Amino acid sequence: MAKIKTIKETIKQGIPFKSVQQETMMSLIRTSSQVKHCIDSNLNISNLSSQQYNVLRILRGAVKAIPIMDISDRLVEPTMGITRLINKLNKSGYIDRFQSDTDRRVFNIAINKKGLDLLASLDEKVDRIDEKIFGSMSEAKLKKLTHLLDEARANIPNCC
């Protein structure tokens, strides 16, 4: 295992952070950026962005076709360009679009066999990434980290 560097060492911060909260924020942003880069670089082999991958996983978990706005609400990394993401996945042949019978303005989206096959081919690779990043941490530490991140996220609507 590599030597664990503090965020101050990682970004070569010469002066102390203004607060522990600021240090934590910088560490969270840097870590998030590195994890996203790792995932994107591994998914790029399939010409798929992490957001497109997330949409496909949402659709696989949904079991049946769901409206585009439901997909948007479930994204791990929200985006204003959900229609563009859906169009790219549709053009690549990974999903199918269906106009709603009850509201012609609504399109329901479903993953198809090609999309399911793509996800199946990536599952082991993504599992290995998870294991490489978090494998050295105990289940108790991971649950604590998840809880702390949930708690921080709960405070976001209060500040933004």
ZAFI-675983 format. One record per residue: residue number from 0; residue in one letter; x negated, y negated, z of N, C-alpha, C, CB in turn. Coordinates in steps of 0.1 Angstrom, whole numbers, plus 5000, padded with zeros to 4 digits. Each point is the difference from the previous one (the first is absolute). Glycine has a CB too. Example, Ala and Ser with C-alpha at 12.3 -4.5 7.8 and 13.67 -1.06 7.14 Angstrom:
<pts>
<0; "a"; <4868; 5057; 5078>; <5009; 4988; 5000>; <4991; 4988; 5000>; <5019; 5012; 5012>>;
<1; "s"; <4985; 4977; 4981>; <4991; 4989; 5000>; <5008; 4989; 5008>; <4988; 5006; 4978>>;
</pts>
This chain:
<pts>
<0; "m"; <4992; 5012; 5000>; <5008; 4988; 5000>; <4991; 4988; 5000>; <5019; 5012; 5012>>;
<1; "a"; <4985; 4978; 4980>; <4993; 4987; 4999>; <5000; 4992; 5014>; <5005; 4999; 4975>>;
<2; "k"; <4985; 4993; 5027>; <5000; 4992; 5012>; <5013; 4990; 4999>; <4974; 5001; 5002>>;
<3; "i"; <5032; 4999; 5009>; <5012; 4991; 5001>; <4996; 4986; 5002>; <5014; 5018; 5009>>;
<4; "k"; <4989; 4973; 4981>; <4996; 4986; 5001>; <5012; 4992; 5004>; <4983; 5003; 4982>>;
<5; "t"; <5015; 4987; 5026>; <5010; 4991; 5004>; <5004; 4991; 4988>; <4992; 5000; 5024>>;
<6; "i"; <5020; 4994; 4976>; <5003; 4991; 4989>; <4991; 4988; 4999>; <5024; 5007; 5003>>;
<7; "k"; <4971; 4989; 5008>; <4990; 4989; 5000>; <4987; 5004; 4993>; <5009; 4992; 5022>>;
<8; "e"; <4986; 5021; 4980>; <4989; 5005; 4992>; <5003; 5002; 4986>; <4992; 5011; 5021>>;
<9; "t"; <5020; 4994; 4976>; <5004; 5003; 4986>; <5000; 4988; 4991>; <5014; 5019; 5009>>;
<10; "i"; <4992; 4970; 4997>; <5001; 4988; 4991>; <4989; 4990; 5003>; <5025; 5003; 5000>>;
<11; "k"; <4965; 5001; 5008>; <4989; 4992; 5004>; <5004; 4987; 5006>; <4987; 5011; 4981>>;
<12; "q"; <5022; 4989; 5028>; <5005; 4988; 5007>; <4989; 4995; 5009>; <5024; 5008; 4999>>;
<13; "g"; <4971; 4980; 4999>; <4989; 4995; 5008>; <5005; 4994; 5014>; <4988; 4996; 4979>>;
<14; "i"; <5024; 5000; 5021>; <5005; 4994; 5013>; <5011; 5008; 5005>; <4994; 4977; 4993>>;
<15; "p"; <5009; 5022; 5020>; <5011; 5008; 5006>; <5014; 4996; 4993>; <4987; 5002; 5022>>;
<16; "f"; <5022; 5008; 4978>; <5013; 4996; 4995>; <5007; 4991; 5011>; <5002; 5022; 4988>>;
<17; "k"; <5008; 4970; 5007>; <5006; 4991; 5009>; <5008; 5007; 5011>; <5002; 4984; 4981>>;
<18; "s"; <5003; 5029; 5016>; <5008; 5007; 5010>; <4999; 5015; 4996>; <5015; 4980; 5004>>;
<19; "v"; <4989; 5028; 5006>; <5001; 5015; 4997>; <5011; 5002; 4989>; <4993; 5005; 5024>>;
<20; "q"; <5018; 4987; 4976>; <5010; 5001; 4990>; <4994; 4998; 4986>; <5018; 4993; 5017>>;
<21; "q"; <4974; 4997; 4982>; <4994; 4997; 4987>; <4991; 5011; 4996>; <5001; 4976; 5004>>;
<22; "e"; <4991; 5029; 5005>; <4991; 5012; 4997>; <5008; 5012; 4995>; <4983; 4991; 5017>>;
<23; "t"; <5028; 5011; 4990>; <5009; 5012; 4997>; <5006; 4998; 4986>; <5005; 5003; 5024>>;
<24; "m"; <5000; 4984; 4973>; <5006; 4997; 4987>; <4989; 5003; 4989>; <5016; 4983; 5011>>;
<25; "m"; <4972; 5012; 4991>; <4990; 5002; 4989>; <4997; 5015; 4999>; <4990; 4977; 5005>>;
<26; "s"; <5009; 5030; 5005>; <4998; 5014; 5000>; <5011; 5008; 4992>; <4987; 4998; 5022>>;
<27; "l"; <5025; 4998; 4981>; <5012; 5006; 4994>; <5000; 4997; 4985>; <5013; 4998; 5021>>;
<28; "i"; <4984; 4990; 4975>; <5000; 4996; 4986>; <4989; 5007; 4993>; <5010; 4978; 5006>>;
<29; "r"; <4978; 5022; 4999>; <4989; 5007; 4994>; <5002; 5015; 4998>; <4985; 4983; 5010>>;
<30; "t"; <5021; 5023; 5001>; <5002; 5015; 4999>; <5011; 5003; 4990>; <4994; 5002; 5024>>;
<31; "s"; <5017; 4990; 4976>; <5011; 5002; 4990>; <4994; 4998; 4986>; <5017; 4992; 5017>>;
<32; "s"; <4975; 4999; 4981>; <4994; 4997; 4986>; <4992; 5012; 4996>; <5000; 4976; 5004>>;
<33; "q"; <4992; 5029; 5005>; <4991; 5012; 4997>; <5008; 5013; 4997>; <4982; 4989; 5014>>;
<34; "v"; <5028; 5013; 4994>; <5009; 5012; 4998>; <5007; 4999; 4987>; <5003; 5002; 5025>>;
<35; "k"; <5002; 4986; 4972>; <5007; 4998; 4987>; <4991; 5002; 4988>; <5015; 4984; 5011>>;
<36; "h"; <4972; 5011; 4990>; <4991; 5002; 4990>; <4996; 5014; 4998>; <4991; 4978; 5005>>;
<37; "c"; <5008; 5030; 5006>; <4997; 5014; 4999>; <5011; 5007; 4993>; <4987; 4999; 5021>>;
<38; "i"; <5025; 4998; 4982>; <5012; 5007; 4994>; <5001; 4996; 4986>; <5012; 5000; 5022>>;
<39; "d"; <4987; 4987; 4975>; <5001; 4996; 4986>; <4989; 5006; 4991>; <5010; 4978; 5008>>;
<40; "s"; <4978; 5023; 4997>; <4989; 5005; 4992>; <5002; 5015; 4997>; <4984; 4983; 5010>>;
<41; "n"; <5022; 5024; 4999>; <5003; 5014; 4998>; <5012; 5002; 4991>; <4990; 5005; 5022>>;
<42; "l"; <5020; 4987; 4979>; <5012; 5001; 4992>; <4998; 4995; 4986>; <5014; 4998; 5020>>;
<43; "n"; <4976; 4993; 4978>; <4997; 4994; 4987>; <4996; 5011; 4990>; <4993; 4979; 5011>>;
<44; "i"; <5002; 5032; 4994>; <4997; 5012; 4991>; <5013; 5004; 4992>; <4982; 5008; 5016>>;
<45; "s"; <5029; 4990; 4990>; <5013; 5003; 4994>; <5007; 4988; 4994>; <5003; 5018; 5016>>;
<46; "n"; <4990; 4971; 4983>; <5005; 4988; 4994>; <5013; 4996; 5008>; <4990; 5005; 4977>>;
<47; "l"; <5009; 4996; 5036>; <5012; 4997; 5008>; <4995; 4991; 5012>; <5011; 5022; 4994>>;
<48; "s"; <4996; 4967; 5008>; <4997; 4991; 5011>; <5006; 5006; 5013>; <4999; 4980; 4985>>;
<49; "s"; <4996; 5015; 5026>; <5005; 5005; 5013>; <5015; 4996; 5001>; <4977; 4998; 5011>>;
<50; "q"; <5027; 4991; 4984>; <5014; 4996; 5000>; <5009; 5010; 4992>; <4993; 4976; 5004>>;
<51; "q"; <5002; 5027; 4984>; <5007; 5010; 4992>; <5001; 5013; 5007>; <4993; 4988; 4979>>;
<52; "y"; <4996; 5016; 5027>; <5000; 5013; 5007>; <5010; 4999; 5012>; <4976; 5004; 4994>>;
<53; "n"; <5025; 4985; 5013>; <5009; 4998; 5010>; <5015; 5002; 4995>; <4983; 4985; 5012>>;
<54; "v"; <5020; 5009; 4977>; <5013; 5001; 4994>; <5003; 5014; 4997>; <4998; 4977; 4990>>;
<55; "l"; <4993; 5031; 5004>; <5002; 5014; 4997>; <5003; 5008; 5013>; <4986; 4998; 4979>>;
<56; "r"; <5006; 4999; 5031>; <5002; 5007; 5013>; <5014; 4997; 5006>; <4975; 5000; 5004>>;
<57; "i"; <5029; 4987; 4995>; <5013; 4997; 5005>; <5011; 5007; 4993>; <4992; 4977; 5005>>;
<58; "l"; <5007; 5024; 4981>; <5010; 5007; 4992>; <5000; 5015; 5003>; <4997; 4982; 4983>>;
<59; "r"; <4991; 5024; 5019>; <4999; 5014; 5004>; <5008; 5002; 5013>; <4978; 5003; 4988>>;
<60; "g"; <5020; 4989; 5022>; <5006; 5001; 5013>; <5015; 4997; 4999>; <4978; 4994; 5010>>;
<61; "a"; <5026; 4998; 4981>; <5014; 4997; 4999>; <5009; 5011; 4995>; <4993; 4976; 4996>>;
<62; "v"; <5002; 5033; 4997>; <5006; 5012; 4995>; <5010; 4997; 4988>; <4998; 5010; 5023>>;
<63; "k"; <5010; 4979; 4978>; <5009; 4996; 4989>; <4996; 4986; 4996>; <5018; 5016; 5009>>;
<64; "a"; <4988; 4980; 4980>; <4998; 4987; 4994>; <5004; 4989; 5010>; <5003; 5009; 4977>>;
<65; "i"; <4989; 4980; 5024>; <5003; 4989; 5009>; <4999; 4987; 4993>; <4992; 5014; 5020>>;
<66; "p"; <5015; 4976; 4984>; <4998; 4986; 4994>; <4986; 4994; 5002>; <5025; 4997; 5004>>;
<67; "i"; <4972; 4995; 4986>; <4986; 4994; 5000>; <4998; 4992; 5013>; <5001; 4998; 4975>>;
<68; "m"; <5009; 4995; 5030>; <4998; 4992; 5013>; <4998; 5009; 5012>; <5015; 4982; 4990>>;
<69; "d"; <4990; 5030; 5010>; <4997; 5010; 5011>; <4986; 5004; 4999>; <5024; 5008; 5000>>;
<70; "i"; <4970; 4993; 4988>; <4986; 5004; 4999>; <4992; 4988; 5005>; <5005; 5015; 4980>>;
<71; "s"; <4999; 4973; 5016>; <4992; 4988; 5005>; <5000; 4999; 5015>; <5007; 4989; 4979>>;
<72; "d"; <5004; 5014; 5027>; <5001; 4999; 5015>; <4991; 5011; 5007>; <5023; 4991; 4998>>;
<73; "r"; <4974; 5020; 4995>; <4992; 5011; 5006>; <4985; 4999; 4997>; <5021; 5014; 4998>>;
<74; "l"; <4975; 4977; 4994>; <4986; 4999; 4996>; <4991; 4997; 5012>; <5007; 4992; 4978>>;
<75; "v"; <4982; 5016; 5023>; <4990; 4997; 5011>; <4994; 4987; 4998>; <4995; 5024; 5002>>;
<76; "e"; <5002; 4972; 4986>; <4994; 4987; 4996>; <5010; 4993; 4991>; <4976; 5009; 5002>>;
<77; "p"; <5033; 4983; 5004>; <5011; 4993; 4992>; <4994; 4992; 4989>; <5014; 4999; 5020>>;
<78; "t"; <4994; 5000; 4969>; <4996; 4992; 4988>; <5012; 4993; 4994>; <4981; 5016; 4996>>;
<79; "m"; <5016; 4973; 4998>; <5011; 4993; 4993>; <5002; 5006; 4986>; <4995; 4979; 5013>>;
<80; "g"; <4995; 5029; 4983>; <5001; 5005; 4986>; <5005; 5015; 5000>; <4982; 4985; 4994>>;
<81; "i"; <5029; 5018; 5013>; <5005; 5014; 5000>; <5005; 5004; 4987>; <5006; 4997; 5024>>;
<82; "t"; <5001; 4994; 4969>; <5005; 5003; 4986>; <4989; 5004; 4991>; <5019; 4984; 5004>>;
<83; "r"; <4970; 5008; 4997>; <4988; 5003; 4991>; <4994; 5014; 5004>; <4995; 4975; 4998>>;
<84; "l"; <5004; 5028; 5015>; <4995; 5013; 5004>; <5009; 5011; 4994>; <4991; 4990; 5021>>;
<85; "i"; <5022; 5008; 4980>; <5010; 5010; 4996>; <4999; 5002; 4984>; <5015; 4994; 5019>>;
<86; "n"; <4983; 4995; 4974>; <4999; 5000; 4986>; <4988; 5008; 4995>; <5012; 4978; 4999>>;
<87; "k"; <4976; 5020; 5008>; <4988; 5007; 4997>; <5001; 5015; 5002>; <4987; 4979; 5006>>;
<88; "l"; <5019; 5024; 5006>; <5002; 5015; 5003>; <5010; 5006; 4990>; <4996; 4995; 5024>>;
<89; "n"; <5014; 4998; 4972>; <5010; 5005; 4990>; <4993; 5001; 4986>; <5019; 4989; 5012>>;
<90; "k"; <4973; 5001; 4984>; <4993; 5001; 4987>; <4990; 5012; 5000>; <5002; 4975; 4998>>;
<91; "s"; <4992; 5028; 5014>; <4990; 5011; 5001>; <5007; 5013; 5000>; <4985; 4985; 5012>>;
<92; "g"; <5029; 5015; 4990>; <5007; 5012; 5000>; <5001; 5008; 5013>; <4994; 5002; 4977>>;
<93; "y"; <5004; 4990; 5034>; <5000; 5007; 5014>; <5013; 4999; 5007>; <4976; 4994; 5001>>;
<94; "i"; <5033; 4996; 4994>; <5013; 4998; 5006>; <5011; 4999; 4990>; <4988; 4989; 5020>>;
<95; "d"; <5024; 5012; 4984>; <5011; 4998; 4992>; <5009; 4989; 5006>; <5000; 5024; 4992>>;
<96; "r"; <5006; 4967; 4999>; <5008; 4989; 5005>; <5015; 5004; 4995>; <4981; 4983; 4999>>;
<97; "f"; <5028; 5014; 5011>; <5014; 5002; 4997>; <5008; 4988; 5004>; <4997; 5025; 5003>>;
<98; "q"; <5012; 4970; 4988>; <5008; 4989; 5004>; <5011; 5005; 5009>; <4995; 4988; 4978>>;
<99; "s"; <5008; 5005; 5032>; <5011; 5004; 5010>; <5013; 5000; 4993>; <4987; 4990; 5019>>;
<100; "d"; <5021; 5020; 4985>; <5014; 5001; 4994>; <5009; 4989; 5006>; <4997; 5025; 4997>>;
<101; "t"; <5000; 4971; 5016>; <5009; 4991; 5007>; <4995; 4985; 4998>; <5005; 5018; 5016>>;
<102; "d"; <4983; 4980; 4981>; <4995; 4986; 4999>; <4989; 5000; 4989>; <5005; 4994; 5024>>;
<103; "r"; <4999; 5000; 4964>; <4991; 5000; 4989>; <4987; 4992; 5002>; <5021; 5003; 4985>>;
<104; "r"; <4979; 4989; 5025>; <4988; 4992; 5003>; <4989; 5009; 5007>; <5014; 4979; 5001>>;
<105; "v"; <4990; 5032; 5005>; <4992; 5008; 5008>; <4994; 5012; 4992>; <5013; 4993; 5020>>;
<106; "f"; <4974; 5009; 4981>; <4994; 5012; 4994>; <4995; 5009; 5011>; <4993; 4987; 4979>>;
<107; "n"; <5010; 5026; 5020>; <4995; 5009; 5009>; <4988; 5007; 4994>; <5023; 5004; 5010>>;
<108; "i"; <4967; 4999; 4998>; <4988; 5006; 4995>; <4997; 5014; 5007>; <4991; 4976; 4997>>;
<109; "a"; <5005; 5033; 4995>; <4997; 5013; 5005>; <4986; 5005; 4994>; <5025; 5006; 5002>>;
<110; "i"; <4968; 5001; 5006>; <4987; 5006; 4995>; <5004; 5012; 4992>; <4987; 4992; 5020>>;
<111; "n"; <5006; 5011; 4969>; <5002; 5011; 4992>; <4989; 5011; 5002>; <5013; 4985; 4983>>;
<112; "k"; <4988; 5025; 5009>; <4990; 5011; 5001>; <4986; 4995; 4998>; <5017; 5017; 4992>>;
<113; "k"; <4980; 4975; 4998>; <4987; 4995; 4997>; <4995; 4992; 5012>; <5005; 4999; 4976>>;
<114; "g"; <5003; 4993; 5030>; <4996; 4992; 5012>; <4997; 5009; 5012>; <5014; 4981; 4992>>;
<115; "l"; <4995; 5030; 5010>; <4998; 5009; 5011>; <4987; 5008; 4998>; <5024; 5002; 5003>>;
<116; "d"; <4973; 5002; 4984>; <4987; 5007; 4997>; <4988; 4991; 5003>; <5012; 5013; 4983>>;
<117; "l"; <4989; 4974; 5014>; <4989; 4991; 5002>; <4998; 4999; 5015>; <5005; 4987; 4979>>;
<118; "l"; <5005; 5011; 5029>; <4999; 4999; 5015>; <4994; 5013; 5005>; <5019; 4985; 5001>>;
<119; "a"; <4985; 5026; 4994>; <4995; 5013; 5005>; <4985; 5001; 4997>; <5022; 5011; 4997>>;
<120; "s"; <4974; 4984; 4992>; <4986; 5000; 4997>; <4991; 4991; 5008>; <5007; 5006; 4977>>;
<121; "l"; <5000; 4984; 5029>; <4993; 4990; 5008>; <5000; 5003; 5015>; <5005; 4983; 4982>>;
<122; "d"; <5005; 5025; 5022>; <5002; 5002; 5015>; <4988; 5005; 5007>; <5023; 5006; 4995>>;
<123; "e"; <4969; 5003; 5000>; <4988; 5005; 5007>; <4990; 4989; 5001>; <5005; 5024; 4992>>;
<124; "k"; <4993; 4969; 4997>; <4990; 4989; 5000>; <5004; 4989; 5010>; <4996; 5004; 4975>>;
<125; "v"; <5016; 4993; 5026>; <5004; 4990; 5010>; <4999; 5005; 5014>; <5016; 4990; 4984>>;
<126; "d"; <4987; 5023; 5018>; <4998; 5006; 5013>; <4985; 5000; 5004>; <5020; 5015; 4996>>;
<127; "r"; <4971; 4987; 4995>; <4986; 4999; 5003>; <4996; 4986; 5004>; <4996; 5019; 4983>>;
<128; "i"; <5009; 4971; 5010>; <4997; 4986; 5004>; <5005; 4998; 5015>; <5002; 4992; 4976>>;
<129; "d"; <5010; 5012; 5027>; <5005; 4998; 5014>; <4991; 5007; 5009>; <5023; 4999; 4992>>;
<130; "e"; <4972; 5013; 5005>; <4992; 5008; 5009>; <4986; 4993; 5001>; <5012; 5021; 4994>>;
<131; "k"; <4983; 4974; 4995>; <4986; 4993; 5001>; <5001; 4988; 5009>; <4995; 5009; 4977>>;
<132; "i"; <5016; 4983; 5022>; <5001; 4988; 5007>; <5003; 5002; 5015>; <5007; 4989; 4979>>;
<133; "f"; <5003; 5020; 5023>; <5005; 5002; 5014>; <4996; 5013; 5006>; <5019; 4986; 4994>>;
<134; "g"; <4974; 5023; 5000>; <4997; 5013; 5005>; <4992; 5001; 5012>; <5001; 5007; 4977>>;
<135; "s"; <4991; 4982; 5026>; <4992; 5000; 5012>; <5007; 4995; 5012>; <4980; 4996; 4986>>;
<136; "m"; <5032; 5000; 5012>; <5008; 4994; 5011>; <5010; 5011; 5005>; <4998; 4976; 4991>>;
<137; "s"; <5004; 5024; 5022>; <5010; 5010; 5006>; <5014; 4996; 4997>; <4984; 5004; 5018>>;
<138; "e"; <5025; 5005; 4983>; <5014; 4998; 4997>; <5005; 4989; 5010>; <5003; 5024; 4992>>;
<139; "a"; <4993; 4976; 5021>; <5004; 4990; 5009>; <4995; 4986; 4996>; <4999; 5018; 5018>>;
<140; "k"; <4989; 4981; 4977>; <4995; 4987; 4996>; <5008; 4995; 4988>; <4977; 5006; 5008>>;
<141; "l"; <5026; 5003; 4983>; <5008; 4997; 4988>; <5014; 4995; 5003>; <4986; 5016; 4987>>;
<142; "k"; <5020; 4991; 5023>; <5013; 4996; 5004>; <5000; 4987; 5007>; <5006; 5024; 5002>>;
<143; "k"; <4984; 4973; 5006>; <4998; 4987; 5006>; <4998; 4989; 4990>; <4990; 5012; 5020>>;
<144; "l"; <5001; 4991; 4970>; <4998; 4990; 4990>; <5013; 4997; 4992>; <4976; 5008; 4998>>;
<145; "t"; <5031; 5002; 4999>; <5013; 4998; 4993>; <5010; 4992; 5008>; <4996; 5022; 4988>>;
<146; "h"; <5004; 4981; 5025>; <5009; 4992; 5009>; <4996; 4986; 5001>; <5004; 5021; 5013>>;
<147; "l"; <4983; 4976; 4988>; <4995; 4987; 5001>; <5003; 4992; 4987>; <4982; 5008; 5016>>;
<148; "l"; <5016; 4998; 4973>; <5004; 4994; 4987>; <5015; 4997; 4999>; <4980; 5011; 4989>>;
<149; "d"; <5028; 4999; 5016>; <5014; 4997; 5000>; <5004; 4988; 5009>; <5004; 5025; 4996>>;
<150; "e"; <4989; 4974; 5015>; <5002; 4989; 5009>; <4996; 4987; 4994>; <4997; 5015; 5019>>;
<151; "a"; <4992; 4985; 4974>; <4995; 4987; 4993>; <5010; 4997; 4989>; <4976; 5005; 5006>>;
<152; "r"; <5029; 5004; 4987>; <5009; 4998; 4989>; <5013; 4994; 5005>; <4989; 5019; 4986>>;
<153; "a"; <5015; 4986; 5026>; <5013; 4995; 5005>; <4999; 4985; 5004>; <5004; 5023; 5009>>;
<154; "n"; <4984; 4972; 4993>; <4998; 4986; 5003>; <4999; 4991; 4988>; <4989; 5007; 5020>>;
<155; "i"; <5009; 4999; 4968>; <4998; 4992; 4988>; <5012; 4991; 4997>; <4986; 5018; 4991>>;
<156; "p"; <5027; 4987; 5009>; <5011; 4991; 4997>; <5001; 4987; 5009>; <5012; 5020; 4992>>;
<157; "n"; <4982; 4981; 5020>; <5000; 4989; 5009>; <4990; 4989; 4996>; <5007; 5016; 5018>>;
<158; "c"; <4983; 4987; 4974>; <4990; 4990; 4997>; <5001; 4996; 4985>; <4985; 5010; 5018>>;
<159; "c"; <5022; 4997; 4974>; <5000; 4996; 4986>; <5013; 4995; 4995>; <4983; 5017; 4997>>;
</pts>
